């Protein structure tokens, strides 16, 4: 929030109002074009791929996620 061109802060945090809202990047939002890799399924003989969880080793397909 700016009054007379000065940015207002409280305890080090910027103060906003409905006419001066933060942008998504200012509050730490990810860019709209970011992606995540998909976890590949593991089987008894093939290891899975890492994604949002660690890669499950072969034979441990139920170790992290069970779907």
VENURLIN-V873334 format. One record per helix or strand. SS is the DSSP state (H for helix, E for strand). FROM is the first residue (numbers start at 1). LEN is the number of residues. Records with the same first field share a line. If there is no record, write none. Layout:
BEGIN
SS: FROM-LEN  FROM-LEN
END
This chain:
BEGIN
E: 2-2  6-2  9-2  13-2  17-1  20-1
H: 24-4
END
